[in-house]
């Protein structure tokens, strides 16, 4: 199988990045992670790029042209899919148009419910019966593109923010890989 070159954007712990790297070692997994971008110099996830010898860029988003710097690097590495994994910056419409290839994201709720931040708090406050995660295509509206894979679980009476977060993240690692396999299934 000819694998697609992927770039993963992170800002924090990078557990989804770690899981995608692990999956990509599988001969049949459709992507190889060729580049990691972080907007946060302290992101723990950078470690996973380092220990797996994956080129990475820590980008200063205070620079006006920072998205152009990313686009240039992405071209250089012949990236054909961007996987957002906890990246805490909004991707501009201009970036989406200029990249003109696939961008996907993982969100810790059952979209279209609970777009944006603080999802676990809002899920509990709203007394939801179920929650989960969604892998979706990225468009110019926040957490709005077409769903690729959604995975859910029932909320228990004694669940709290911490336990819901843990359960959601565990499911995210499965959902992200499943979404990528699904996207390229017919290629
Ligand atoms: C995940 O919960 C993801 O849904 C959200 O940010 C978190 C990133 O976690 N967008 P990690 O950095 O992959 O551990």
Backbone and ligand atoms as CSV (ligand in chain L), in Angstrom:
chain,resi,resn,atom,element,x,y,z
A,1,UNK,N,N,0.843,-1.200,0.000
A,1,UNK,CA,C,0.000,0.000,0.000
A,1,UNK,C,C,0.880,1.253,0.000
A,2,UNK,N,N,0.516,2.220,-0.850
A,2,UNK,CA,C,1.245,3.494,-0.834
A,2,UNK,C,C,0.589,4.373,0.224
A,3,UNK,N,N,1.347,4.657,1.264
A,3,UNK,CA,C,0.772,5.439,2.363
A,3,UNK,C,C,0.794,6.927,2.048
A,4,UNK,N,N,-0.196,7.630,2.583
A,4,UNK,CA,C,-0.243,9.087,2.442
A,4,UNK,C,C,0.652,9.718,3.504
A,5,UNK,N,N,1.280,10.834,3.153
A,5,UNK,CA,C,2.083,11.575,4.130
A,5,UNK,C,C,1.174,12.459,4.971
A,6,UNK,N,N,1.266,12.305,6.291
A,6,UNK,CA,C,0.389,13.068,7.183
A,6,UNK,C,C,1.192,13.988,8.089
A,7,UNK,N,N,0.541,15.086,8.452
A,7,UNK,CA,C,1.115,16.007,9.432
A,7,UNK,C,C,0.118,16.114,10.584
A,8,UNK,N,N,0.600,16.014,11.812
A,8,UNK,CA,C,-0.281,16.118,12.977
A,8,UNK,C,C,0.000,17.436,13.697
A,9,UNK,N,N,-1.069,18.180,13.962
A,9,UNK,CA,C,-0.964,19.460,14.685
A,9,UNK,C,C,-1.356,19.220,16.147
A,10,UNK,N,N,-0.508,19.649,17.064
A,10,UNK,CA,C,-0.803,19.447,18.496
A,10,UNK,C,C,-0.593,20.747,19.280
A,11,UNK,N,N,-1.082,20.730,20.520
A,11,UNK,CA,C,-0.793,21.836,21.439
A,11,UNK,C,C,-0.470,21.336,22.841
A,12,UNK,N,N,-0.764,20.056,23.106
A,12,UNK,CA,C,-0.683,19.604,24.503
A,12,UNK,C,C,-0.037,18.250,24.673
A,13,UNK,N,N,-0.765,17.343,25.330
A,13,UNK,CA,C,-0.179,16.058,25.735
A,13,UNK,C,C,0.194,15.147,24.577
A,14,UNK,N,N,-0.538,15.241,23.488
A,14,UNK,CA,C,-0.192,14.458,22.302
A,14,UNK,C,C,-0.506,12.972,22.416
A,15,UNK,N,N,-1.497,12.612,23.231
A,15,UNK,CA,C,-1.810,11.174,23.322
A,15,UNK,C,C,-2.409,10.663,22.008
A,16,UNK,N,N,-3.143,11.524,21.311
A,16,UNK,CA,C,-3.664,11.110,19.993
A,16,UNK,C,C,-2.525,10.976,18.987
A,17,UNK,N,N,-1.568,11.885,19.058
A,17,UNK,CA,C,-0.387,11.776,18.183
A,17,UNK,C,C,0.321,10.447,18.449
A,18,UNK,N,N,0.525,10.142,19.727
A,18,UNK,CA,C,1.216,8.901,20.104
A,18,UNK,C,C,0.493,7.687,19.514
A,19,UNK,N,N,-0.829,7.708,19.641
A,19,UNK,CA,C,-1.612,6.593,19.143
A,19,UNK,C,C,-1.552,6.505,17.611
A,20,UNK,N,N,-1.580,7.659,16.940
A,20,UNK,CA,C,-1.497,7.637,15.466
A,20,UNK,C,C,-0.127,7.131,15.003
A,21,UNK,N,N,0.919,7.518,15.721
A,21,UNK,CA,C,2.263,7.033,15.355
A,21,UNK,C,C,2.293,5.506,15.489
A,22,UNK,N,N,1.727,5.026,16.598
A,22,UNK,CA,C,1.704,3.570,16.846
A,22,UNK,C,C,0.941,2.863,15.718
A,23,UNK,N,N,-0.221,3.394,15.370
A,23,UNK,CA,C,-1.021,2.788,14.292
A,23,UNK,C,C,-0.277,2.814,12.962
A,24,UNK,N,N,0.458,3.908,12.729
A,24,UNK,CA,C,1.098,4.061,11.418
A,24,UNK,C,C,2.242,3.069,11.206
A,25,UNK,N,N,2.665,2.424,12.293
A,25,UNK,CA,C,3.699,1.386,12.137
A,25,UNK,C,C,3.112,0.145,11.474
A,26,UNK,N,N,1.804,0.054,11.507
A,26,UNK,CA,C,1.132,-1.082,10.884
A,26,UNK,C,C,1.183,-0.929,9.357
A,27,UNK,N,N,1.615,-1.965,8.705
A,27,UNK,CA,C,1.792,-1.956,7.257
A,27,UNK,C,C,0.518,-1.526,6.524
A,28,UNK,N,N,-0.623,-1.902,7.088
A,28,UNK,CA,C,-1.888,-1.613,6.396
A,28,UNK,C,C,-2.521,-0.283,6.763
A,29,UNK,N,N,-1.927,0.445,7.688
A,29,UNK,CA,C,-2.520,1.726,8.079
A,29,UNK,C,C,-2.227,2.747,6.971
A,30,UNK,N,N,-3.247,3.523,6.542
A,30,UNK,CA,C,-3.097,4.315,5.307
A,30,UNK,C,C,-2.156,5.524,5.367
A,31,UNK,N,N,-1.722,5.932,6.565
A,31,UNK,CA,C,-0.872,7.137,6.603
A,31,UNK,C,C,0.445,6.893,7.349
A,32,UNK,N,N,1.424,7.693,7.012
A,32,UNK,CA,C,2.674,7.788,7.763
A,32,UNK,C,C,2.785,9.204,8.308
A,33,UNK,N,N,3.171,9.363,9.549
A,33,UNK,CA,C,3.309,10.707,10.128
A,33,UNK,C,C,4.697,11.236,9.749
A,34,UNK,N,N,4.692,12.262,8.902
A,34,UNK,CA,C,5.963,12.775,8.382
A,34,UNK,C,C,6.356,14.099,9.018
A,35,UNK,N,N,5.408,14.709,9.742
A,35,UNK,CA,C,5.674,16.038,10.287
A,35,UNK,C,C,4.721,16.293,11.461
A,36,UNK,N,N,5.245,16.985,12.472
A,36,UNK,CA,C,4.399,17.390,13.609
A,36,UNK,C,C,4.559,18.898,13.788
A,37,UNK,N,N,3.433,19.575,13.979
A,37,UNK,CA,C,3.450,21.018,14.226
A,37,UNK,C,C,2.873,21.259,15.618
A,38,UNK,N,N,3.571,22.061,16.411
A,38,UNK,CA,C,3.013,22.458,17.715
A,38,UNK,C,C,3.067,23.975,17.826
A,39,UNK,N,N,1.998,24.547,18.350
A,39,UNK,CA,C,2.020,25.999,18.583
A,39,UNK,C,C,2.482,26.287,20.012
A,40,UNK,N,N,2.802,25.216,20.745
A,40,UNK,CA,C,3.140,25.370,22.156
A,40,UNK,C,C,4.493,24.722,22.422
A,41,UNK,N,N,5.433,25.539,22.822
A,41,UNK,CA,C,6.794,25.049,23.045
A,41,UNK,C,C,6.836,24.014,24.174
A,42,UNK,N,N,5.875,24.094,25.090
A,42,UNK,CA,C,5.859,23.178,26.235
A,42,UNK,C,C,4.970,21.950,26.013
A,43,UNK,N,N,4.461,21.777,24.803
A,43,UNK,CA,C,3.569,20.632,24.550
A,43,UNK,C,C,4.318,19.324,24.806
A,44,UNK,N,N,3.751,18.511,25.692
A,44,UNK,CA,C,4.403,17.225,26.008
A,44,UNK,C,C,4.482,16.341,24.767
A,45,UNK,N,N,3.512,16.507,23.871
A,45,UNK,CA,C,3.445,15.678,22.671
A,45,UNK,C,C,4.670,15.771,21.773
A,46,UNK,N,N,5.418,16.865,21.876
A,46,UNK,CA,C,6.624,17.019,21.038
A,46,UNK,C,C,7.596,15.855,21.278
A,47,UNK,N,N,7.558,15.353,22.511
A,47,UNK,CA,C,8.420,14.224,22.871
A,47,UNK,C,C,8.197,13.028,21.942
A,48,UNK,N,N,6.936,12.792,21.565
A,48,UNK,CA,C,6.632,11.638,20.704
A,48,UNK,C,C,7.218,11.829,19.308
A,49,UNK,N,N,7.257,13.091,18.850
A,49,UNK,CA,C,7.925,13.360,17.567
A,49,UNK,C,C,9.416,13.077,17.725
A,50,UNK,N,N,9.983,13.581,18.818
A,50,UNK,CA,C,11.429,13.425,19.040
A,50,UNK,C,C,11.828,11.959,19.105
A,51,UNK,N,N,11.127,11.185,19.956
A,51,UNK,CA,C,11.585,9.800,20.145
A,51,UNK,C,C,11.309,8.922,18.925
A,52,UNK,N,N,10.454,9.397,18.032
A,52,UNK,CA,C,10.192,8.628,16.807
A,52,UNK,C,C,10.879,9.235,15.596
A,53,UNK,N,N,11.793,10.184,15.862
A,53,UNK,CA,C,12.567,10.860,14.796
A,53,UNK,C,C,11.676,11.442,13.703
A,54,UNK,N,N,10.575,12.024,14.105
A,54,UNK,CA,C,9.684,12.680,13.147
A,54,UNK,C,C,10.008,14.175,13.174
A,55,UNK,N,N,10.262,14.793,12.020
A,55,UNK,CA,C,10.534,16.236,12.010
A,55,UNK,C,C,9.383,17.004,12.651
A,56,UNK,N,N,9.716,18.017,13.423
A,56,UNK,CA,C,8.652,18.803,14.052
A,56,UNK,C,C,9.006,20.284,14.014
A,57,UNK,N,N,7.967,21.086,14.077
A,57,UNK,CA,C,8.148,22.535,14.077
A,57,UNK,C,C,7.341,23.117,15.223
A,58,UNK,N,N,8.012,23.916,16.038
A,58,UNK,CA,C,7.279,24.668,17.069
A,58,UNK,C,C,7.069,26.057,16.492
A,59,UNK,N,N,5.812,26.379,16.295
A,59,UNK,CA,C,5.498,27.592,15.556
A,59,UNK,C,C,5.089,28.720,16.512
A,60,UNK,N,N,5.610,29.906,16.205
A,60,UNK,CA,C,5.240,31.077,17.007
A,60,UNK,C,C,4.042,31.758,16.349
A,61,UNK,N,N,2.879,31.556,16.950
A,61,UNK,CA,C,1.652,32.049,16.310
A,61,UNK,C,C,1.473,33.559,16.510
A,62,UNK,N,N,2.440,34.172,17.189
A,62,UNK,CA,C,2.382,35.644,17.292
A,62,UNK,C,C,2.900,36.280,16.004
A,63,UNK,N,N,3.655,35.500,15.233
A,63,UNK,CA,C,4.138,36.002,13.937
A,63,UNK,C,C,2.970,36.087,12.972
A,64,UNK,N,N,2.888,37.185,12.272
A,64,UNK,CA,C,1.739,37.428,11.411
A,64,UNK,C,C,1.598,36.371,10.298
A,65,UNK,N,N,2.755,35.918,9.789
A,65,UNK,CA,C,2.699,35.008,8.635
A,65,UNK,C,C,2.889,33.535,9.036
A,66,UNK,N,N,2.550,33.199,10.288
A,66,UNK,CA,C,2.908,31.852,10.753
A,66,UNK,C,C,2.244,30.740,9.935
A,67,UNK,N,N,1.054,30.990,9.439
A,67,UNK,CA,C,0.394,29.931,8.658
A,67,UNK,C,C,1.122,29.701,7.334
A,68,UNK,N,N,1.727,30.755,6.781
A,68,UNK,CA,C,2.509,30.575,5.548
A,68,UNK,C,C,3.750,29.725,5.813
A,69,UNK,N,N,4.342,29.916,6.986
A,69,UNK,CA,C,5.523,29.114,7.333
A,69,UNK,C,C,5.131,27.640,7.410
A,70,UNK,N,N,3.963,27.384,8.000
A,70,UNK,CA,C,3.488,25.988,8.083
A,70,UNK,C,C,3.216,25.451,6.679
A,71,UNK,N,N,2.545,26.255,5.860
A,71,UNK,CA,C,2.204,25.798,4.496
A,71,UNK,C,C,3.460,25.439,3.696
A,72,UNK,N,N,4.498,26.250,3.841
A,72,UNK,CA,C,5.745,25.973,3.119
A,72,UNK,C,C,6.341,24.631,3.534
A,73,UNK,N,N,6.352,24.397,4.839
A,73,UNK,CA,C,6.935,23.155,5.344
A,73,UNK,C,C,6.101,21.947,4.912
A,74,UNK,N,N,4.815,22.144,4.925
A,74,UNK,CA,C,3.902,21.075,4.546
A,74,UNK,C,C,4.097,20.693,3.076
A,75,UNK,N,N,4.335,21.706,2.264
A,75,UNK,CA,C,4.607,21.442,0.836
A,75,UNK,C,C,5.897,20.657,0.693
A,76,UNK,N,N,6.900,21.109,1.443
A,76,UNK,CA,C,8.218,20.469,1.376
A,76,UNK,C,C,8.131,18.980,1.729
A,77,UNK,N,N,7.288,18.661,2.680
A,77,UNK,CA,C,7.163,17.272,3.126
A,77,UNK,C,C,6.076,16.504,2.370
A,78,UNK,N,N,5.537,17.129,1.321
A,78,UNK,CA,C,4.517,16.475,0.477
A,78,UNK,C,C,3.376,15.873,1.314
A,79,UNK,N,N,2.844,16.717,2.178
A,79,UNK,CA,C,1.778,16.267,3.081
A,79,UNK,C,C,0.442,16.269,2.344
A,80,UNK,N,N,-0.295,15.164,2.452
A,80,UNK,CA,C,-1.606,15.186,1.802
A,80,UNK,C,C,-2.766,15.089,2.789
A,81,UNK,N,N,-2.480,14.940,4.071
A,81,UNK,CA,C,-3.562,15.011,5.067
A,81,UNK,C,C,-3.026,15.629,6.359
A,82,UNK,N,N,-3.807,16.542,6.905
A,82,UNK,CA,C,-3.472,17.142,8.203
A,82,UNK,C,C,-4.452,16.593,9.239
A,83,UNK,N,N,-3.900,16.080,10.339
A,83,UNK,CA,C,-4.731,15.580,11.436
A,83,UNK,C,C,-4.557,16.524,12.624
A,84,UNK,N,N,-5.621,17.223,12.964
A,84,UNK,CA,C,-5.577,18.088,14.137
A,84,UNK,C,C,-5.829,17.212,15.357
A,85,UNK,N,N,-4.950,17.307,16.345
A,85,UNK,CA,C,-5.086,16.448,17.526
A,85,UNK,C,C,-4.829,17.302,18.770
A,86,UNK,N,N,-5.866,18.006,19.165
A,86,UNK,CA,C,-5.730,18.874,20.330
A,86,UNK,C,C,-5.044,20.186,20.004
A,87,UNK,N,N,-5.083,20.580,18.736
A,87,UNK,CA,C,-4.455,21.849,18.318
A,87,UNK,C,C,-5.393,22.994,18.706
A,88,UNK,N,N,-4.889,23.905,19.524
A,88,UNK,CA,C,-5.768,24.903,20.144
A,88,UNK,C,C,-5.838,26.232,19.386
A,89,UNK,N,N,-5.427,26.224,18.123
A,89,UNK,CA,C,-5.567,27.439,17.310
A,89,UNK,C,C,-6.609,27.182,16.229
A,90,UNK,N,N,-7.315,28.248,15.874
A,90,UNK,CA,C,-8.268,28.132,14.771
A,90,UNK,C,C,-7.479,28.163,13.460
A,91,UNK,N,N,-7.815,27.263,12.550
A,91,UNK,CA,C,-7.182,27.242,11.230
A,91,UNK,C,C,-7.950,28.228,10.344
A,92,UNK,N,N,-7.230,29.123,9.688
A,92,UNK,CA,C,-7.933,30.158,8.908
A,92,UNK,C,C,-8.517,29.587,7.613
A,93,UNK,N,N,-9.497,30.303,7.117
A,93,UNK,CA,C,-10.112,29.917,5.847
A,93,UNK,C,C,-9.057,29.928,4.732
A,94,UNK,N,N,-8.170,30.921,4.804
A,94,UNK,CA,C,-7.105,31.054,3.801
A,94,UNK,C,C,-6.204,29.799,3.818
A,95,UNK,N,N,-5.874,29.335,5.015
A,95,UNK,CA,C,-5.029,28.143,5.147
A,95,UNK,C,C,-5.733,26.935,4.531
A,96,UNK,N,N,-7.011,26.794,4.871
A,96,UNK,CA,C,-7.785,25.648,4.359
A,96,UNK,C,C,-7.811,25.675,2.829
A,97,UNK,N,N,-8.038,26.855,2.269
A,97,UNK,CA,C,-8.090,26.983,0.800
A,97,UNK,C,C,-6.733,26.726,0.165
A,98,UNK,N,N,-5.691,27.253,0.779
A,98,UNK,CA,C,-4.366,27.108,0.154
A,98,UNK,C,C,-3.823,25.691,0.277
A,99,UNK,N,N,-4.119,25.033,1.381
A,99,UNK,CA,C,-3.671,23.638,1.527
A,99,UNK,C,C,-4.428,22.767,0.520
A,100,UNK,N,N,-5.728,22.992,0.456
A,100,UNK,CA,C,-6.567,22.362,-0.564
A,100,UNK,C,C,-6.501,20.829,-0.571
A,101,UNK,N,N,-6.225,20.248,0.589
A,101,UNK,CA,C,-6.259,18.781,0.709
A,101,UNK,C,C,-7.048,18.476,1.986
A,102,UNK,N,N,-6.925,17.262,2.472
A,102,UNK,CA,C,-7.794,16.871,3.590
A,102,UNK,C,C,-7.270,17.392,4.936
A,103,UNK,N,N,-8.167,17.969,5.718
A,103,UNK,CA,C,-7.862,18.314,7.116
A,103,UNK,C,C,-8.957,17.687,7.973
A,104,UNK,N,N,-8.538,16.921,8.991
A,104,UNK,CA,C,-9.525,16.321,9.894
A,104,UNK,C,C,-9.187,16.687,11.335
A,105,UNK,N,N,-10.189,16.552,12.188
A,105,UNK,CA,C,-10.017,16.944,13.591
A,105,UNK,C,C,-10.703,15.917,14.481
A,106,UNK,N,N,-10.239,15.838,15.734
A,106,UNK,CA,C,-10.964,15.023,16.717
A,106,UNK,C,C,-11.481,15.944,17.808
A,107,UNK,N,N,-12.749,15.736,18.149
A,107,UNK,CA,C,-13.391,16.597,19.142
A,107,UNK,C,C,-14.005,15.733,20.248
A,108,UNK,N,N,-13.838,16.146,21.511
A,108,UNK,CA,C,-14.293,15.274,22.609
A,108,UNK,C,C,-15.778,15.415,22.962
A,109,UNK,N,N,-16.625,15.347,21.968
A,109,UNK,CA,C,-18.073,15.295,22.244
A,109,UNK,C,C,-18.762,14.654,21.045
A,110,UNK,N,N,-20.048,14.388,21.229
A,110,UNK,CA,C,-20.832,13.837,20.120
A,110,UNK,C,C,-21.371,15.015,19.315
A,111,UNK,N,N,-20.553,15.516,18.404
A,111,UNK,CA,C,-20.978,16.671,17.588
A,111,UNK,C,C,-22.263,16.301,16.846
A,112,UNK,N,N,-23.194,17.222,16.623
A,112,UNK,CA,C,-23.020,18.671,16.771
A,112,UNK,C,C,-23.209,19.195,18.193
A,113,UNK,N,N,-23.344,18.288,19.161
A,113,UNK,CA,C,-23.470,18.774,20.544
A,113,UNK,C,C,-22.110,19.226,21.066
A,114,UNK,N,N,-22.111,20.256,21.852
A,114,UNK,CA,C,-20.939,20.722,22.598
A,114,UNK,C,C,-19.714,21.040,21.738
A,115,UNK,N,N,-19.909,21.894,20.767
A,115,UNK,CA,C,-18.770,22.423,20.003
A,115,UNK,C,C,-17.950,23.308,20.936
A,116,UNK,N,N,-16.701,23.526,20.598
A,116,UNK,CA,C,-15.891,24.475,21.371
A,116,UNK,C,C,-15.236,23.853,22.599
A,117,UNK,N,N,-14.954,24.698,23.577
A,117,UNK,CA,C,-14.149,24.280,24.736
A,117,UNK,C,C,-15.017,23.784,25.904
A,118,UNK,N,N,-14.331,23.265,26.927
A,118,UNK,CA,C,-14.970,22.818,28.189
A,118,UNK,C,C,-16.131,21.849,27.950
A,119,UNK,N,N,-15.917,20.911,27.077
A,119,UNK,CA,C,-17.000,19.997,26.702
A,119,UNK,C,C,-17.450,19.122,27.879
A,120,UNK,N,N,-16.486,18.594,28.649
A,120,UNK,CA,C,-16.866,17.642,29.709
A,120,UNK,C,C,-17.730,18.325,30.779
A,121,UNK,N,N,-17.369,19.534,31.132
A,121,UNK,CA,C,-18.150,20.305,32.107
A,121,UNK,C,C,-19.583,20.468,31.590
A,122,UNK,N,N,-19.709,20.824,30.321
A,122,UNK,CA,C,-21.037,21.094,29.763
A,122,UNK,C,C,-21.860,19.821,29.609
A,123,UNK,N,N,-21.173,18.719,29.284
A,123,UNK,CA,C,-21.867,17.427,29.158
A,123,UNK,C,C,-22.493,17.056,30.503
A,124,UNK,N,N,-21.722,17.215,31.580
A,124,UNK,CA,C,-22.229,16.870,32.919
A,124,UNK,C,C,-23.350,17.813,33.351
A,125,UNK,N,N,-23.136,19.091,33.138
A,125,UNK,CA,C,-24.121,20.095,33.537
A,125,UNK,C,C,-25.461,19.859,32.838
A,126,UNK,N,N,-25.365,19.399,31.618
A,126,UNK,CA,C,-26.563,19.177,30.802
A,126,UNK,C,C,-27.241,17.827,31.089
A,127,UNK,N,N,-26.623,17.068,32.014
A,127,UNK,CA,C,-27.128,15.735,32.402
A,127,UNK,C,C,-27.349,14.824,31.183
A,128,UNK,N,N,-26.324,14.779,30.337
A,128,UNK,CA,C,-26.388,13.915,29.145
A,128,UNK,C,C,-26.345,12.446,29.571
A,129,UNK,N,N,-27.006,11.597,28.838
A,129,UNK,CA,C,-26.964,10.150,29.121
A,129,UNK,C,C,-25.714,9.522,28.504
A,130,UNK,N,N,-25.353,10.082,27.347
A,130,UNK,CA,C,-24.211,9.531,26.600
A,130,UNK,C,C,-23.250,10.644,26.224
A,131,UNK,N,N,-21.996,10.305,26.055
A,131,UNK,CA,C,-21.072,11.249,25.424
A,131,UNK,C,C,-20.045,10.438,24.634
A,132,UNK,N,N,-19.022,11.096,24.120
A,132,UNK,CA,C,-18.047,10.377,23.303
A,132,UNK,C,C,-17.180,11.326,22.529
A,133,UNK,N,N,-16.805,10.914,21.325
A,133,UNK,CA,C,-15.908,11.758,20.527
A,133,UNK,C,C,-16.298,11.661,19.046
A,134,UNK,N,N,-15.836,12.642,18.304
A,134,UNK,CA,C,-16.160,12.719,16.874
A,134,UNK,C,C,-14.900,13.048,16.080
A,135,UNK,N,N,-14.664,12.286,15.028
A,135,UNK,CA,C,-13.628,12.670,14.061
A,135,UNK,C,C,-14.364,13.235,12.854
A,136,UNK,N,N,-13.966,14.426,12.445
A,136,UNK,CA,C,-14.716,15.100,11.380
A,136,UNK,C,C,-13.791,15.872,10.439
A,137,UNK,N,N,-14.298,16.126,9.242
A,137,UNK,CA,C,-13.562,16.982,8.313
A,137,UNK,C,C,-13.584,18.409,8.843
A,138,UNK,N,N,-12.541,19.155,8.537
A,138,UNK,CA,C,-12.455,20.545,9.005
A,138,UNK,C,C,-12.882,21.480,7.886
A,139,UNK,N,N,-13.793,22.378,8.222
A,139,UNK,CA,C,-14.101,23.478,7.314
A,139,UNK,C,C,-13.914,24.786,8.078
A,140,UNK,N,N,-14.342,25.894,7.465
A,140,UNK,CA,C,-14.010,27.178,8.108
A,140,UNK,C,C,-14.814,27.466,9.374
A,141,UNK,N,N,-15.848,26.645,9.641
A,141,UNK,CA,C,-16.613,26.849,10.880
A,141,UNK,C,C,-16.130,25.887,11.963
A,142,UNK,N,N,-16.039,26.355,13.180
A,142,UNK,CA,C,-15.473,25.569,14.279
A,142,UNK,C,C,-16.280,24.292,14.558
A,143,UNK,N,N,-15.570,23.154,14.565
A,143,UNK,CA,C,-16.169,21.848,14.908
A,143,UNK,C,C,-17.444,21.567,14.114
A,144,UNK,N,N,-17.391,21.849,12.844
A,144,UNK,CA,C,-18.615,21.839,12.048
A,144,UNK,C,C,-18.612,20.894,10.835
A,145,UNK,N,N,-17.447,20.440,10.393
A,145,UNK,CA,C,-17.401,19.655,9.146
A,145,UNK,C,C,-18.046,18.283,9.270
A,146,UNK,N,N,-18.191,17.627,8.148
A,146,UNK,CA,C,-18.891,16.331,8.095
A,146,UNK,C,C,-18.207,15.276,8.986
A,147,UNK,N,N,-19.033,14.527,9.700
A,147,UNK,CA,C,-18.517,13.486,10.604
A,147,UNK,C,C,-17.995,12.294,9.813
A,148,UNK,N,N,-16.847,11.773,10.255
A,148,UNK,CA,C,-16.299,10.552,9.642
A,148,UNK,C,C,-16.597,9.364,10.567
A,149,UNK,N,N,-16.252,9.511,11.838
A,149,UNK,CA,C,-16.516,8.459,12.826
A,149,UNK,C,C,-16.909,9.100,14.150
A,150,UNK,N,N,-17.882,8.488,14.808
A,150,UNK,CA,C,-18.281,8.952,16.131
A,150,UNK,C,C,-18.334,7.725,17.037
A,151,UNK,N,N,-17.807,7.849,18.242
A,151,UNK,CA,C,-17.875,6.721,19.205
A,151,UNK,C,C,-18.407,7.248,20.525
A,152,UNK,N,N,-19.265,6.451,21.170
A,152,UNK,CA,C,-19.920,6.963,22.376
A,152,UNK,C,C,-19.906,5.950,23.513
A,153,UNK,N,N,-20.176,6.439,24.711
A,153,UNK,CA,C,-20.340,5.565,25.876
A,153,UNK,C,C,-21.406,6.165,26.792
A,154,UNK,N,N,-22.001,5.321,27.646
A,154,UNK,CA,C,-23.014,5.819,28.588
A,154,UNK,C,C,-22.338,6.416,29.819
A,155,UNK,N,N,-22.881,7.514,30.275
A,155,UNK,CA,C,-22.334,8.171,31.463
A,155,UNK,C,C,-22.919,7.498,32.709
A,156,UNK,N,N,-22.028,7.138,33.643
A,156,UNK,CA,C,-22.469,6.490,34.896
A,156,UNK,C,C,-22.816,7.571,35.920
A,157,UNK,N,N,-23.592,7.167,36.933
A,157,UNK,CA,C,-23.982,8.132,37.979
A,157,UNK,C,C,-22.790,8.764,38.687
A,158,UNK,N,N,-21.744,7.957,38.879
A,158,UNK,CA,C,-20.601,8.488,39.640
A,158,UNK,C,C,-19.520,9.113,38.737
A,159,UNK,N,N,-19.815,9.270,37.472
A,159,UNK,CA,C,-18.821,9.903,36.589
A,159,UNK,C,C,-18.639,11.375,36.946
A,160,UNK,N,N,-17.400,11.815,36.806
A,160,UNK,CA,C,-17.069,13.232,37.032
A,160,UNK,C,C,-16.191,13.664,35.860
A,161,UNK,N,N,-15.806,14.939,35.866
A,161,UNK,CA,C,-15.050,15.449,34.715
A,161,UNK,C,C,-13.838,14.565,34.400
A,162,UNK,N,N,-13.109,14.219,35.483
A,162,UNK,CA,C,-11.873,13.451,35.272
A,162,UNK,C,C,-12.141,12.093,34.614
A,163,UNK,N,N,-13.159,11.388,35.116
A,163,UNK,CA,C,-13.417,10.047,34.578
A,163,UNK,C,C,-13.986,10.130,33.157
A,164,UNK,N,N,-14.808,11.136,32.908
A,164,UNK,CA,C,-15.364,11.290,31.552
A,164,UNK,C,C,-14.246,11.608,30.568
A,165,UNK,N,N,-13.326,12.438,31.011
A,165,UNK,CA,C,-12.189,12.789,30.149
A,165,UNK,C,C,-11.366,11.540,29.819
A,166,UNK,N,N,-11.114,10.743,30.856
A,166,UNK,CA,C,-10.312,9.525,30.634
A,166,UNK,C,C,-11.008,8.576,29.659
A,167,UNK,N,N,-12.310,8.380,29.884
A,167,UNK,CA,C,-13.057,7.450,29.014
A,167,UNK,C,C,-13.100,7.984,27.585
A,168,UNK,N,N,-13.286,9.299,27.449
A,168,UNK,CA,C,-13.370,9.899,26.109
A,168,UNK,C,C,-12.026,9.747,25.390
A,169,UNK,N,N,-10.946,10.009,26.104
A,169,UNK,CA,C,-9.630,9.965,25.445
A,169,UNK,C,C,-9.282,8.552,24.980
A,170,UNK,N,N,-9.661,7.573,25.800
A,170,UNK,CA,C,-9.405,6.184,25.418
A,170,UNK,C,C,-10.134,5.870,24.099
A,171,UNK,N,N,-11.349,6.340,24.028
A,171,UNK,CA,C,-12.176,6.126,22.839
A,171,UNK,C,C,-11.627,6.919,21.641
A,172,UNK,N,N,-11.083,8.093,21.906
A,172,UNK,CA,C,-10.532,8.928,20.825
A,172,UNK,C,C,-9.445,8.188,20.052
A,173,UNK,N,N,-8.599,7.486,20.799
A,173,UNK,CA,C,-7.476,6.815,20.133
A,173,UNK,C,C,-7.973,5.752,19.156
A,174,UNK,N,N,-9.055,5.103,19.523
A,174,UNK,CA,C,-9.648,4.095,18.638
A,174,UNK,C,C,-10.360,4.787,17.466
A,175,UNK,N,N,-11.098,5.855,17.802
A,175,UNK,CA,C,-11.900,6.545,16.779
A,175,UNK,C,C,-11.018,7.192,15.713
A,176,UNK,N,N,-9.889,7.775,16.123
A,176,UNK,CA,C,-9.053,8.476,15.140
A,176,UNK,C,C,-8.499,7.489,14.109
A,177,UNK,N,N,-8.022,6.359,14.606
A,177,UNK,CA,C,-7.487,5.346,13.685
A,177,UNK,C,C,-8.603,4.813,12.787
A,178,UNK,N,N,-9.769,4.557,13.380
A,178,UNK,CA,C,-10.895,4.014,12.603
A,178,UNK,C,C,-11.309,4.993,11.503
A,179,UNK,N,N,-11.287,6.272,11.821
A,179,UNK,CA,C,-11.695,7.283,10.834
A,179,UNK,C,C,-10.722,7.294,9.652
A,180,UNK,N,N,-9.448,7.212,9.944
A,180,UNK,CA,C,-8.443,7.255,8.863
A,180,UNK,C,C,-8.551,6.011,7.984
A,181,UNK,N,N,-8.764,4.879,8.613
A,181,UNK,CA,C,-8.938,3.639,7.831
A,181,UNK,C,C,-10.185,3.771,6.950
A,182,UNK,N,N,-11.258,4.287,7.543
A,182,UNK,CA,C,-12.514,4.427,6.786
A,182,UNK,C,C,-12.341,5.361,5.588
A,183,UNK,N,N,-11.631,6.481,5.804
A,183,UNK,CA,C,-11.468,7.468,4.729
A,183,UNK,C,C,-10.764,6.898,3.503
A,184,UNK,N,N,-9.808,6.018,3.740
A,184,UNK,CA,C,-8.993,5.522,2.627
A,184,UNK,C,C,-9.377,4.095,2.214
A,185,UNK,N,N,-10.480,3.610,2.773
A,185,UNK,CA,C,-10.863,2.209,2.557
A,185,UNK,C,C,-10.976,1.845,1.071
A,186,UNK,N,N,-11.494,2.747,0.294
A,186,UNK,CA,C,-11.716,2.397,-1.114
A,186,UNK,C,C,-10.586,2.828,-2.039
A,187,UNK,N,N,-9.476,3.270,-1.455
A,187,UNK,CA,C,-8.345,3.722,-2.311
A,187,UNK,C,C,-7.395,2.594,-2.658
L,1,LIG,C1,C,-8.468,15.594,22.858
L,1,LIG,O1,O,-9.402,15.375,23.869
L,1,LIG,C2,C,-9.140,16.109,21.611
L,1,LIG,O2,O,-10.433,15.644,21.449
L,1,LIG,C3,C,-9.162,17.593,21.856
L,1,LIG,O3,O,-7.955,17.861,22.524
L,1,LIG,C4,C,-7.514,16.712,23.239
L,1,LIG,C5,C,-6.115,16.433,22.845
L,1,LIG,O4,O,-5.527,15.432,23.626
L,1,LIG,N1,N,-9.364,18.286,20.609
L,1,LIG,P1,P,-4.064,14.904,23.295
L,1,LIG,O5,O,-3.148,16.117,23.221
L,1,LIG,O6,O,-4.116,14.154,22.008
L,1,LIG,O7,O,-3.705,14.015,24.456
